[in-house]
Amino acid sequence: MAVADLQALGRRVRDLRKRQGLSQGDLAGEGLSASYVSLIESGKRSPSKEILRALASRLDCDPEVLFELIETPESDDDVELELRYAELSLRSGQAQAAYDAFAVLHEQAQARADESLAARALWGRARALENLGRLEEAAADYERLHRAKPTAAVVAPLLVVVALCRCYRELGDLTRGVELAESALSELRDLDLAPSRESIEVISTLVGLYSERGDLYSAGNLAASAVETARTVEDRQALGAAYWNAGLVAHRTGRVADARMLVERALAIYAEGDNDRSVARLRIAHASVLLQGDQVRPRLAKSTLEEVLLSLDSIGGSAVDRAYCESGLARAALLLGESESAVEHARRGLDQLGPGHRLQTARLLVVLAAALLQTGRTDEAREVYERAALHLEASDASRQATFAWAELAEVLASSGDTERALWAYRQGMQLLGHRSFFGVQGNGLGASRSA
């Protein structure tokens, strides 16, 4: 479709819509967003005949009134232009518009039996879904790509593995994430390929998964190996990824000074490139490190996170990115003694997450519980701590769950509820492989685990 035709089509759709007294949202209806209708009307999208037929039905006009302004068949140049538009939308933070465009392209690819276009469109749609916080849907699209195994010229298979692991990590399915990363690395070893940026990203991703699961010994060994391997590859971003996850391990093992150094090295490397989203995530990680150790700097962490939060809309930050930001702001507020502000930030972070985001939901619940405790709402804090611990257990994050159970036990003990404190301690110890001296049944309080 020529540019002039797109502009004419946009004007016609807008005129017909206004004659019918419809808003862009009314015209969008089911299966199409108002933002995509807006892009059509401004001449920035080339809709398929299927979409035009649906719009014509809602506009109460003959489809030919819209068809006459488009050329058929659609050329390869038109498809490439649409892919570029969709990618630009994704990078500029317009995740919904990107999703709409990639979804249309995927439908067209299936109709034409174009496997290459289908893979590229599916890759784009999955990333848009991830940015929208729809992680279960994103993981389903990534899994389809993983099974299809498109050629590296279309979509790099290892990048699909990394994206899948990222989703499963946030969804709390650490076991599936570890399985995918270990399988990919096993295949690479069998092929005896030289290290690459993508393979180091898979190793770094596995480091993060081991760390989340509480296997800090494996995480530490693999992190050191990843850094050494990355130094042999002429790709600065690979080294940045290795430093990033090595910093995460150092943070989890209490080596705060090392964690700061590693994250700052990663931040310096990523700042050299144009991956604004990764820089934002690293700044969030850096702020988290500033909130730990003997020399905490909550005011600097707070100002850093506030800057990142303001920038996320323009750089394509996801709902999960915002949730991490709010979690950090809640922790900073706690350290500054701003209890009510901490509660507000924690609740805003939880609002960003869907029901499947077990891991980050659990972390936010832990900081919310601490904030509620600081405000004197002990009963509410107890309930939130318990929810956090159960979320962490469901995510296979046994080490983190143990700490959450221990914090709950301390709250219960300090309030005089010795029986339930004992039960909470026992839950945490069982996660570490210790059997209780008091028997499996105890006092029956374990029944609340099913709540």
MILUMLUM-673175 format. One record per residue (C-alpha): x, y, z; residue number from 1. Coordinates in Angstrom, 3 decimals, decimal comma, always signed. Each point is the difference from the previous one (the first is absolute). Example, Ala and Ser with C-alpha at 12.3 -4.5 7.8 and 13.67 -1.06 7.14 Angstrom:
<sites>
((+12,300 -4,500 +7,800) 1)
((+1,370 +3,440 -0,660) 2)
</sites>
This chain:
<sites>
((+0,000 +0,000 +0,000) 1)
((+1,400 +3,410 -0,927) 2)
((+0,336 +2,674 +2,659) 3)
((-2,572 +2,220 -1,713) 4)
((-2,499 -2,872 +0,020) 5)
((+0,592 -0,576 +3,713) 6)
((-0,745 +3,646 +0,721) 7)
((-3,158 -0,135 -2,125) 8)
((-1,119 -3,216 +1,696) 9)
((+0,567 +1,566 +3,412) 10)
((-2,101 +3,051 -0,884) 11)
((-2,799 -2,178 -1,342) 12)
((-0,114 -2,220 +3,103) 13)
((-0,020 +3,085 +2,236) 14)
((-2,787 +1,700 -2,006) 15)
((-2,165 -3,120 -0,026) 16)
((+0,554 -0,515 +3,715) 17)
((-1,038 +3,538 +0,848) 18)
((-3,129 -0,295 -2,161) 19)
((-0,989 -3,039 +2,052) 20)
((+0,678 +1,908 +3,239) 21)
((+2,586 -2,555 +1,127) 22)
((+3,132 +0,514 +2,066) 23)
((+3,228 -1,761 -0,986) 24)
((-0,616 -2,400 +2,869) 25)
((-3,516 -0,748 -1,299) 26)
((+1,380 -0,706 -3,469) 27)
((+2,786 -2,201 +1,337) 28)
((-2,429 -2,428 +1,606) 29)
((+1,204 -3,514 +0,783) 30)
((+3,421 -1,121 -1,244) 31)
((+1,326 +3,454 -0,884) 32)
((+1,224 +2,840 +2,208) 33)
((-0,949 +3,666 -0,175) 34)
((+3,703 +0,838 -0,418) 35)
((+0,146 -2,126 -3,173) 36)
((-3,088 +1,750 -1,383) 37)
((+1,734 +3,307 +0,733) 38)
((+3,066 -1,144 -1,955) 39)
((-2,185 -0,987 -2,960) 40)
((-1,752 +3,373 +0,022) 41)
((+3,322 +1,850 +0,106) 42)
((+1,286 -1,968 -3,002) 43)
((+2,657 -1,858 +2,003) 44)
((-1,317 -3,535 -0,404) 45)
((-0,843 -2,163 -2,977) 46)
((-2,886 -2,205 +1,186) 47)
((-0,773 -3,351 -1,572) 48)
((-3,183 -0,628 -1,961) 49)
((-1,311 -2,011 +2,958) 50)
((+0,321 +3,025 +2,280) 51)
((-1,516 +2,338 -2,588) 52)
((-2,921 -2,374 -0,441) 53)
((-0,617 +0,035 +3,788) 54)
((+0,236 +3,802 +0,086) 55)
((-2,395 +0,316 -2,947) 56)
((-2,541 -2,130 +1,868) 57)
((+0,202 +2,293 +3,033) 58)
((-0,115 +3,084 -2,220) 59)
((-3,068 -1,376 -1,807) 60)
((+1,556 +0,398 -3,440) 61)
((+0,961 -2,218 -2,945) 62)
((+3,555 -1,377 +0,493) 63)
((+0,828 +1,108 -3,548) 64)
((-0,222 +3,596 +1,212) 65)
((+3,205 -0,752 +1,936) 66)
((+1,499 -2,647 -2,305) 67)
((+0,169 +2,410 -2,939) 68)
((+2,673 +1,996 +1,810) 69)
((+2,430 -2,897 +0,385) 70)
((+2,156 -1,874 -2,484) 71)
((+0,028 -3,786 -0,213) 72)
((+1,894 -2,194 +0,242) 73)
((+2,083 +1,438 +2,804) 74)
((+3,694 +0,247 -0,932) 75)
((+2,948 -1,248 +2,034) 76)
((+1,049 +3,629 +0,456) 77)
((-3,338 +0,738 +1,657) 78)
((+0,477 -2,907 +2,407) 79)
((+3,512 +1,145 +0,916) 80)
((-1,341 +3,506 +0,587) 81)
((-2,700 -1,342 +2,321) 82)
((+2,580 -2,046 +1,919) 83)
((+2,140 +3,111 +0,436) 84)
((-3,026 +2,005 +1,188) 85)
((-0,811 -2,712 +2,548) 86)
((+3,602 -0,192 +1,253) 87)
((+0,136 +3,784 +0,312) 88)
((-3,234 -0,036 +2,022) 89)
((+1,452 -2,624 +2,343) 90)
((+3,254 +1,882 +0,521) 91)
((-1,771 +3,299 +0,614) 92)
((-2,151 -1,440 +2,776) 93)
((-3,232 -0,468 -2,000) 94)
((-0,361 -3,659 +0,908) 95)
((-3,732 -0,250 -0,771) 96)
((+0,423 +1,520 -3,466) 97)
((+2,933 -2,347 -0,621) 98)
((-2,065 -2,985 +1,110) 99)
((-2,846 +0,957 -2,349) 100)
((+2,367 +0,384 -2,954) 101)
((+1,895 -3,245 +0,623) 102)
((-3,280 -1,890 +0,515) 103)
((-1,269 +1,173 -3,401) 104)
((+3,299 -0,919 -1,658) 105)
((-0,143 -3,461 +1,579) 106)
((-3,508 -0,555 -1,383) 107)
((+1,165 +1,081 -3,459) 108)
((+3,018 -2,302 +0,209) 109)
((-2,175 -2,979 +0,892) 110)
((-2,389 +0,760 -2,858) 111)
((+2,945 +0,126 -2,413) 112)
((+1,780 -2,999 +1,601) 113)
((+3,058 +2,227 +0,396) 114)
((+1,986 -1,707 +2,792) 115)
((+2,708 +2,658 +0,128) 116)
((-2,459 +2,867 +0,418) 117)
((-2,029 -2,047 +2,511) 118)
((+3,091 -0,524 +2,184) 119)
((+1,010 +3,672 -0,123) 120)
((-3,545 +1,135 +0,809) 121)
((-0,328 -2,533 +2,829) 122)
((+3,320 +1,157 +1,475) 123)
((-1,252 +3,583 -0,066) 124)
((-3,411 -0,890 +1,432) 125)
((+1,585 -1,937 +2,867) 126)
((+2,265 +2,912 +0,941) 127)
((-2,962 +2,400 -0,127) 128)
((-2,006 -2,308 +2,269) 129)
((+2,938 -0,150 +2,415) 130)
((+0,183 +3,798 +0,091) 131)
((-3,728 +0,128 +0,692) 132)
((+0,502 -2,292 +2,992) 133)
((-1,956 -2,855 -1,606) 134)
((+2,744 -2,495 +0,805) 135)
((-1,938 -3,243 -0,321) 136)
((-1,072 +0,949 -3,546) 137)
((+3,532 +1,163 -0,808) 138)
((+1,442 -3,291 +1,248) 139)
((-2,475 -1,922 -2,186) 140)
((+1,166 +1,922 -3,096) 141)
((+3,663 -0,463 +0,920) 142)
((-0,629 -3,742 +0,491) 143)
((-1,515 -0,201 -3,501) 144)
((+3,127 +1,618 -1,398) 145)
((+2,235 -2,292 +2,056) 146)
((-1,758 -3,090 -1,352) 147)
((+0,009 +1,301 -3,581) 148)
((+3,758 +0,739 +0,213) 149)
((+0,154 +2,676 -2,737) 150)
((+3,372 +0,582 -1,645) 151)
((+2,350 +2,416 +1,698) 152)
((-0,404 +2,373 -2,956) 153)
((-3,678 +0,439 +0,957) 154)
((+0,072 -0,135 +3,825) 155)
((+3,060 -1,028 +2,037) 156)
((-1,023 -3,233 +1,827) 157)
((+2,108 +0,809 +3,081) 158)
((-1,697 +3,385 +0,373) 159)
((-3,330 -1,850 +0,062) 160)
((+1,352 -2,203 +2,829) 161)
((+1,153 +3,076 +1,941) 162)
((-3,408 +1,662 -0,452) 163)
((-1,801 -3,176 +1,116) 164)
((+2,196 -0,301 +3,084) 165)
((-0,657 +3,654 +0,803) 166)
((-3,759 -0,591 -0,126) 167)
((+0,100 -3,209 +2,027) 168)
((+2,201 +1,688 +2,591) 169)
((-2,590 +2,733 +0,527) 170)
((-2,883 -2,482 -0,114) 171)
((+1,688 -1,981 +2,757) 172)
((+0,593 -3,146 -2,064) 173)
((+3,713 -0,138 +0,796) 174)
((+0,171 -3,733 -0,703) 175)
((-1,109 +0,445 -3,621) 176)
((+2,380 +2,925 -0,452) 177)
((+2,985 -1,989 +1,300) 178)
((-0,980 -2,971 -2,171) 179)
((-0,073 +2,169 -3,158) 180)
((+3,307 +1,744 +0,702) 181)
((+1,830 -3,220 +0,951) 182)
((-1,326 -1,758 -3,106) 183)
((+1,149 +2,850 -2,260) 184)
((+3,474 -0,007 +1,549) 185)
((+0,219 -3,784 -0,355) 186)
((-0,779 +0,302 -3,716) 187)
((+2,674 +2,689 -0,372) 188)
((+2,595 -2,223 +1,692) 189)
((-0,917 -2,921 -2,298) 190)
((+0,462 +2,252 -3,049) 191)
((+3,331 +1,263 +1,394) 192)
((-0,720 +3,535 -1,195) 193)
((+2,136 +2,989 +0,893) 194)
((-1,487 +2,291 +2,683) 195)
((-2,300 +2,721 -1,335) 196)
((-1,980 +2,880 +1,410) 197)
((-3,183 -2,109 -0,079) 198)
((+1,576 -3,020 +1,726) 199)
((+1,418 +2,208 +2,777) 200)
((-3,442 +1,551 +0,481) 201)
((-1,406 -3,523 +0,481) 202)
((+2,724 -0,758 +2,587) 203)
((-0,679 +3,302 +1,772) 204)
((-3,726 -0,725 -0,021) 205)
((+0,627 -3,397 +1,607) 206)
((+2,117 +1,729 +2,670) 207)
((-3,006 +2,170 +0,844) 208)
((-2,344 -2,997 +0,132) 209)
((+2,328 -1,960 +2,301) 210)
((+0,260 +3,050 +2,232) 211)
((-3,774 +0,472 +0,196) 212)
((-0,447 -3,686 +0,818) 213)
((+2,503 +0,261 +2,853) 214)
((+2,729 -2,133 -1,603) 215)
((+2,645 +2,632 +0,716) 216)
((+2,952 -2,404 -0,275) 217)
((-0,840 -0,908 -3,612) 218)
((-0,891 +3,614 -0,751) 219)
((+3,334 +1,275 +1,334) 220)
((+2,107 -2,522 -1,937) 221)
((-1,905 +0,595 -3,233) 222)
((+0,139 +3,784 +0,443) 223)
((+3,787 -0,043 +0,280) 224)
((+0,190 -2,233 -3,090) 225)
((-2,337 +2,312 -1,928) 226)
((+2,162 +3,066 +0,725) 227)
((+3,185 -1,811 -1,078) 228)
((-1,643 -1,293 -3,184) 229)
((-1,509 +3,399 -0,822) 230)
((+3,447 +1,585 +0,118) 231)
((+1,002 -2,213 -2,951) 232)
((-2,873 +1,247 -2,174) 233)
((+0,216 +3,267 -1,905) 234)
((-3,405 +1,130 +1,169) 235)
((-0,270 +2,466 +2,838) 236)
((-3,672 -0,753 +0,664) 237)
((+0,825 -3,668 +0,659) 238)
((+2,463 +1,116 +2,668) 239)
((-2,612 +2,407 +1,381) 240)
((-2,527 -2,829 +0,327) 241)
((+2,580 -2,143 +1,799) 242)
((+0,857 +2,796 +2,446) 243)
((-3,699 +0,687 +0,568) 244)
((-0,849 -3,520 +1,137) 245)
((+3,249 -0,414 +1,916) 246)
((-1,051 +3,117 +1,889) 247)
((-3,353 -1,620 +0,756) 248)
((+1,751 -3,020 +1,536) 249)
((+2,309 +2,229 +2,050) 250)
((-3,055 +1,911 +1,217) 251)
((-1,785 -3,197 +1,051) 252)
((+3,049 -1,305 +1,868) 253)
((+0,412 +3,232 +1,962) 254)
((+3,115 +1,251 -1,832) 255)
((-1,462 +3,460 -0,448) 256)
((+3,247 +1,770 -0,964) 257)
((+0,676 -2,586 -2,734) 258)
((-3,599 +0,261 -1,169) 259)
((+0,261 +3,777 -0,358) 260)
((+3,255 -0,276 -1,932) 261)
((-1,353 -2,638 -2,405) 262)
((-3,320 +1,762 -0,633) 263)
((+1,791 +3,314 -0,556) 264)
((+2,302 -1,674 -2,539) 265)
((-3,023 -1,447 -1,791) 266)
((-1,715 +3,394 +0,056) 267)
((+3,055 +1,697 -1,524) 268)
((+0,101 -2,562 -2,828) 269)
((-3,717 +0,185 -0,811) 270)
((+0,113 +3,806 +0,097) 271)
((+2,384 -0,149 -2,984) 272)
((-2,744 -1,461 -2,195) 273)
((-3,590 +0,867 -0,850) 274)
((-1,853 -2,587 +2,101) 275)
((-1,853 +2,493 +2,187) 276)
((-2,238 -2,660 +1,506) 277)
((+2,939 -2,053 +1,263) 278)
((+1,611 +3,151 +1,393) 279)
((-3,234 +0,761 +1,869) 280)
((-0,108 -3,522 +1,447) 281)
((+3,626 +0,244 +1,058) 282)
((-0,657 +3,327 +1,711) 283)
((-2,806 -1,723 +1,922) 284)
((+2,432 -2,782 +0,966) 285)
((+2,593 +2,579 +1,037) 286)
((-2,560 +1,772 +2,188) 287)
((-0,833 -3,327 +1,669) 288)
((+3,668 -0,499 +0,865) 289)
((+0,124 +3,533 +1,437) 290)
((-2,711 -1,100 +2,442) 291)
((+2,085 -2,879 +1,408) 292)
((+3,123 -0,324 +2,136) 293)
((+1,689 +2,112 +2,641) 294)
((-0,049 +3,251 -1,981) 295)
((-3,527 +0,255 -1,371) 296)
((-0,851 +3,041 -2,080) 297)
((-3,811 +0,138 -0,072) 298)
((-0,252 +3,594 -1,264) 299)
((+2,231 -0,698 -3,006) 300)
((-1,909 -3,229 -0,696) 301)
((-3,286 +1,886 +0,240) 302)
((+1,040 +2,749 -2,437) 303)
((+1,401 -2,605 -2,427) 304)
((-3,224 -2,020 +0,033) 305)
((-2,171 +3,088 -0,407) 306)
((+1,986 +0,950 -3,117) 307)
((-0,316 -3,517 -1,411) 308)
((-3,735 -0,086 +0,705) 309)
((-0,479 +3,239 -1,960) 310)
((+1,961 -1,362 -2,963) 311)
((-1,693 -3,405 -0,332) 312)
((-2,862 +1,225 -2,203) 313)
((+2,342 +1,374 -2,650) 314)
((+2,437 -2,948 -0,048) 315)
((-2,501 -2,842 -0,159) 316)
((+0,167 -1,099 +3,617) 317)
((-2,307 -2,841 +0,986) 318)
((-2,426 -0,322 +2,890) 319)
((+2,584 -2,210 +1,707) 320)
((+2,628 +2,755 -0,344) 321)
((-2,384 +2,419 +1,722) 322)
((-0,730 -2,534 +2,733) 323)
((+3,735 -0,380 +0,702) 324)
((+0,286 +3,790 +0,163) 325)
((-2,870 +0,297 +2,454) 326)
((+1,456 -2,805 +2,109) 327)
((+3,311 +1,851 +0,253) 328)
((-1,759 +3,253 +0,838) 329)
((-1,941 -1,789 +2,752) 330)
((+3,232 -1,340 +1,508) 331)
((+1,629 +3,428 -0,198) 332)
((-3,016 +1,550 +1,745) 333)
((+0,239 -2,621 +2,769) 334)
((+3,640 +0,866 +0,625) 335)
((-0,888 +3,698 +0,072) 336)
((-2,766 -0,651 +2,532) 337)
((-2,742 +0,969 -2,485) 338)
((-2,301 -2,920 +0,852) 339)
((-3,190 +1,152 -1,730) 340)
((+1,929 +0,869 -3,152) 341)
((+1,494 -3,512 +0,075) 342)
((-3,495 -1,514 +0,199) 343)
((-1,160 +2,109 -2,962) 344)
((+2,994 -0,954 -2,165) 345)
((-0,397 -3,697 +0,811) 346)
((-3,703 +0,042 -0,845) 347)
((+0,682 +1,882 -3,273) 348)
((+2,556 -2,629 -0,901) 349)
((-2,480 -2,796 +0,663) 350)
((-2,573 +1,772 -2,192) 351)
((+2,457 -0,216 -2,927) 352)
((+0,138 -3,790 +0,159) 353)
((-2,424 -2,606 -1,262) 354)
((-0,952 -3,151 +1,947) 355)
((+2,784 -2,082 -1,570) 356)
((+2,915 +2,160 +1,177) 357)
((+0,762 -2,106 +3,062) 358)
((+3,611 +0,953 +0,678) 359)
((-0,174 +3,777 -0,116) 360)
((-3,436 -0,082 +1,649) 361)
((+1,584 -1,886 +2,913) 362)
((+2,821 +2,533 +0,338) 363)
((-2,458 +2,882 -0,002) 364)
((-2,119 -1,765 +2,609) 365)
((+3,075 -0,351 +2,244) 366)
((+0,776 +3,720 -0,176) 367)
((-3,699 +0,847 +0,431) 368)
((-0,130 -2,169 +3,120) 369)
((+3,066 +1,759 +1,430) 370)
((-1,577 +3,393 -0,741) 371)
((-3,288 -1,006 +1,615) 372)
((+1,915 -1,211 +3,046) 373)
((+1,800 +3,334 +0,202) 374)
((-3,362 +1,793 +0,008) 375)
((-1,257 -2,210 +2,844) 376)
((-2,423 -2,107 -2,088) 377)
((+1,320 -3,285 +1,370) 378)
((-2,965 -2,237 -0,845) 379)
((-0,008 +1,126 -3,636) 380)
((+3,791 -0,427 -0,181) 381)
((-0,235 -3,619 +1,199) 382)
((-2,487 -0,913 -2,721) 383)
((+2,102 +1,683 -2,705) 384)
((+3,204 -1,738 +1,171) 385)
((-1,725 -3,372 -0,241) 386)
((-1,250 +0,727 -3,526) 387)
((+3,531 +1,016 -1,009) 388)
((+1,546 -3,188 +1,368) 389)
((-2,542 -2,201 -1,805) 390)
((+0,605 +1,850 -3,293) 391)
((+3,742 -0,544 +0,380) 392)
((-0,453 -3,699 +0,742) 393)
((-2,164 -0,368 -3,109) 394)
((+2,840 +1,600 -2,001) 395)
((+2,640 -2,525 +1,188) 396)
((+1,784 +2,955 +1,636) 397)
((+0,599 -1,955 +3,194) 398)
((+2,784 +2,212 +1,376) 399)
((-2,089 +3,161 -0,352) 400)
((-3,063 -1,798 +1,377) 401)
((+2,020 -1,053 +3,054) 402)
((+0,870 +3,625 +0,757) 403)
((-3,660 +1,015 -0,401) 404)
((-1,140 -2,743 +2,408) 405)
((+2,716 +1,080 +2,451) 406)
((-1,134 +3,634 -0,145) 407)
((-3,586 -1,100 +0,607) 408)
((+1,126 -2,136 +2,942) 409)
((+1,767 +2,973 +1,567) 410)
((-3,132 +2,140 -0,364) 411)
((-2,142 -2,724 +1,551) 412)
((+2,443 -0,577 +2,850) 413)
((+0,292 +3,702 +0,811) 414)
((-3,787 +0,242 +0,214) 415)
((-0,168 -2,959 +2,419) 416)
((-1,449 -2,578 -2,442) 417)
((+2,573 -2,692 +0,851) 418)
((-1,898 -2,911 -1,563) 419)
((-0,307 +1,582 -3,417) 420)
((+3,573 +1,332 +0,208) 421)
((+1,195 -3,570 +0,511) 422)
((-2,068 -1,130 -2,971) 423)
((+1,466 +2,740 -2,223) 424)
((+3,568 -0,886 +1,009) 425)
((-0,762 -3,640 -0,774) 426)
((-1,284 +0,890 -3,490) 427)
((+3,277 +1,741 -0,767) 428)
((+2,162 -2,804 +1,414) 429)
((-1,840 -2,617 -2,036) 430)
((+0,859 +1,925 -3,171) 431)
((+3,670 -0,373 +0,914) 432)
((-0,447 -3,755 +0,370) 433)
((-0,317 -0,159 +3,792) 434)
((-2,690 -2,152 +1,572) 435)
((-1,831 +1,492 +2,947) 436)
((+0,581 -1,439 +3,480) 437)
((-3,671 +0,696 +0,677) 438)
((-1,477 -2,329 -2,602) 439)
((-1,519 +0,622 -3,376) 440)
((-3,493 +0,795 +1,233) 441)
((+0,991 +2,384 +2,816) 442)
((-2,962 +1,968 +1,236) 443)
((-1,919 -0,088 -3,269) 444)
((+0,937 +3,542 -0,983) 445)
((+1,514 -1,342 -3,221) 446)
((-3,526 -0,174 -1,388) 447)
((+0,262 +3,690 -0,839) 448)
((+2,510 -0,915 -2,744) 449)
((-2,915 -0,885 -2,253) 450)
((-1,632 +3,393 +0,430) 451)
</sites>
